Amino acid sequence: MTTLLHIDASARSDRSLSRKLSQAFVEAWVERNDKTHVIVRDVGHNPPPFVTEAWIAAVFTPEEQMTPEKREEIRLSDELINEIDRADVIVIGTPMYNYGMPASLKSWFDKVIRIGKTFTFDLDRGDYPLEPIMSGKKLVILSSRGEFGFGPGGVRETMNHLDTHIQTCAHYLGVNETHVISIDYQEFGDARHEASIADAFDTIPVLVRQMIEERQSQLSPA
């Protein structure tokens, strides 16, 4: 059994290209592997609340000192972390907003990157005291972007704070392999945009087949 955590972050519904990409990826995966469980988390339409002082206080409260009020503060965080813990593959469909991730997706990351739950902190490790607790997870980022040239060597490579931020955060969720498929030129709406859409959707079944075959080979007895 493979578990996919399917996250959508677009504020749009039917008009969202990133939602269509993530849905196509999940459908292609399930079609090739019917022994798949899909957890759906729509942070675009149901964003987690922003971090507050009360939430921070609850997170750093020792278990024996927890009150019902503090437990309620972190209830959603616990639920979100549990979804990640169960997932083998995290599939994120997200637009690029102002060269970075939507606030709703950032809020999700803020709720799940949590000391003692998804990472440990030990100053004996020197300048890198944080270490993820979970491991072996794969991440697929499916994005739509208004401009172009955000990839390695592209004219806007240094302006891409979406993929880089997601990958940096995902490390602390146990992700050790990331794949990115994106649609560009959305603001231009020209032939380049149409070609980018076609290329992205054509790439999805190829990536799905590759990931499933690799997973099956890793799980097969030697």
C-alpha positions in Angstrom: 0.0 0.0 0.0 1.3 3.4 -1.0 -0.1 6.6 0.7 -0.1 9.9 -1.2 -0.7 13.2 0.7 -2.4 15.4 -1.9 -2.1 19.1 -1.0 -3.6 21.9 -3.1 -2.8 25.5 -2.3 -4.4 27.6 -5.0 -7.1 30.1 -4.0 -8.8 29.3 -7.4 -11.1 26.4 -8.1 -11.9 25.2 -11.6 -9.6 27.9 -13.1 -6.5 26.7 -11.2 -3.9 25.1 -13.4 -1.9 23.8 -10.4 -5.0 22.0 -9.1 -5.5 20.3 -12.5 -1.8 19.3 -12.5 -2.0 17.7 -9.0 -5.2 16.0 -9.8 -3.8 14.6 -13.0 -0.8 13.3 -11.1 -2.9 11.6 -8.4 -5.2 10.0 -11.0 -2.2 8.7 -13.0 -0.7 7.2 -9.9 -3.9 5.5 -8.8 -4.5 4.2 -12.3 -1.1 2.5 -12.3 -1.3 1.4 -8.7 -4.8 0.7 -7.3 -3.3 -0.2 -3.9 -3.0 3.5 -3.1 -4.5 5.5 -0.3 -4.9 9.2 -1.0 -5.1 11.8 1.8 -6.5 15.1 0.6 -5.6 18.4 2.3 -6.9 21.6 0.6 -5.1 24.5 2.2 -6.0 26.8 -0.6 -9.7 26.7 0.2 -9.3 25.8 3.9 -6.1 27.5 5.1 -4.6 26.6 8.5 -4.7 29.6 10.8 -1.5 31.6 11.1 0.9 31.0 14.0 -0.1 32.9 17.2 1.6 33.5 20.5 -0.8 31.1 22.2 0.1 28.4 19.6 3.8 28.9 20.2 3.3 28.7 23.9 1.4 25.4 23.5 4.1 23.9 21.3 6.8 24.5 23.8 4.8 23.4 26.9 6.0 20.1 28.4 3.4 17.3 28.1 2.8 17.1 31.8 1.9 20.8 31.9 -0.5 20.7 29.0 -4.0 22.1 29.6 -7.2 21.3 27.5 -6.9 24.8 26.0 -3.3 24.2 24.9 -4.1 20.8 23.5 -6.8 22.4 21.4 -4.3 25.0 20.1 -2.1 22.2 18.6 -4.9 19.8 17.7 -4.8 20.7 14.0 -1.0 20.7 13.9 -1.0 17.2 15.3 -3.5 16.1 12.7 -1.5 17.6 9.9 1.7 16.0 11.1 0.0 12.6 11.3 -1.0 12.9 7.7 2.7 13.5 6.7 3.8 10.6 8.9 1.5 8.3 7.0 2.5 9.5 3.6 5.1 7.9 1.3 4.7 10.7 -1.3 3.7 14.3 -0.8 2.1 15.9 -3.8 1.8 19.7 -3.7 -0.2 21.6 -6.3 0.6 25.3 -5.9 0.7 28.5 -7.8 3.6 30.9 -7.5 2.3 34.0 -5.7 4.7 37.0 -5.8 7.7 34.7 -6.6 7.0 32.5 -3.5 4.4 30.2 -2.0 0.9 31.2 -1.1 0.4 32.3 2.5 -1.9 29.3 3.0 0.8 26.9 2.1 3.4 28.7 4.2 0.9 28.5 7.2 0.7 24.7 6.6 4.5 24.4 6.7 4.6 26.5 9.9 2.1 24.1 11.5 4.0 20.9 10.6 7.6 21.8 11.1 7.6 21.4 14.8 10.3 20.6 17.4 9.9 17.1 18.9 7.4 16.1 16.2 9.1 16.5 12.8 12.6 17.6 13.9 15.0 17.4 16.8 17.3 20.2 18.1 20.6 19.5 19.6 23.4 22.1 19.9 26.0 19.3 20.2 25.5 19.0 16.4 27.3 22.3 16.0 26.1 24.8 13.4 23.4 22.4 12.2 21.5 21.5 15.3 18.2 20.6 13.5 17.6 17.1 12.2 14.5 15.6 10.7 12.8 12.8 12.5 11.0 11.2 9.5 12.8 10.0 6.4 12.4 8.3 3.0 9.6 10.5 1.7 9.3 11.8 -1.8 7.9 15.2 -2.8 6.3 16.2 -6.1 5.8 20.0 -6.7 3.3 20.8 -9.4 3.2 24.5 -10.0 1.8 27.2 -12.3 3.8 30.5 -12.8 2.9 33.7 -14.6 6.3 34.4 -16.0 9.1 32.0 -17.2 12.8 31.2 -16.8 12.6 30.1 -13.1 14.6 26.9 -13.6 18.4 26.4 -13.3 20.2 28.8 -15.6 16.9 30.6 -16.4 16.6 34.4 -16.6 14.5 34.4 -13.4 16.3 31.6 -11.5 17.2 33.9 -8.5 13.5 35.0 -8.3 12.2 31.5 -7.8 11.4 31.4 -4.1 8.6 28.9 -4.5 10.5 25.6 -5.3 13.5 26.5 -3.2 11.5 27.4 -0.2 9.3 24.3 -0.4 12.3 22.0 -0.8 14.1 23.7 2.1 11.1 23.2 4.4 10.3 19.7 3.1 13.7 18.5 4.3 12.4 18.7 7.8 9.5 16.6 6.9 11.7 13.7 5.9 11.8 14.4 2.2 15.0 13.1 0.4 13.8 13.2 -3.2 12.0 16.0 -5.0 10.5 16.3 -8.5 9.2 19.5 -10.0 6.7 20.0 -12.9 5.6 23.5 -13.8 3.5 25.5 -16.2 5.0 28.8 -17.2 4.0 31.9 -19.3 0.5 32.1 -17.7 0.4 35.9 -17.8 1.4 35.9 -21.5 -1.3 33.4 -22.6 0.5 32.8 -25.9 1.7 29.7 -27.8 4.5 29.3 -25.3 2.0 29.0 -22.5 0.0 26.4 -24.4 3.2 24.4 -25.1 4.1 24.6 -21.4 0.7 23.2 -20.4 1.0 20.4 -22.9 4.6 19.6 -21.8 3.6 19.5 -18.1 0.7 17.2 -18.6 2.8 14.9 -20.9 5.5 14.7 -18.2 3.2 13.6 -15.4 2.6 9.9 -16.6 6.3 9.6 -17.3 7.2 10.7 -13.8 4.5 8.5 -12.2 5.7 5.4 -14.1 9.3 6.1 -13.1 8.5 6.7 -9.4 6.2 3.6 -9.1 8.8 1.4 -10.8 11.5 2.7 -8.5 9.3 2.1 -5.5 8.4 -1.4 -6.6 12.1 -2.3 -7.1 13.0 -1.0 -3.7 10.2 -3.0 -2.1 10.9 -6.2 -4.0 12.9 -8.9 -2.2 16.5 -9.2 -3.4 
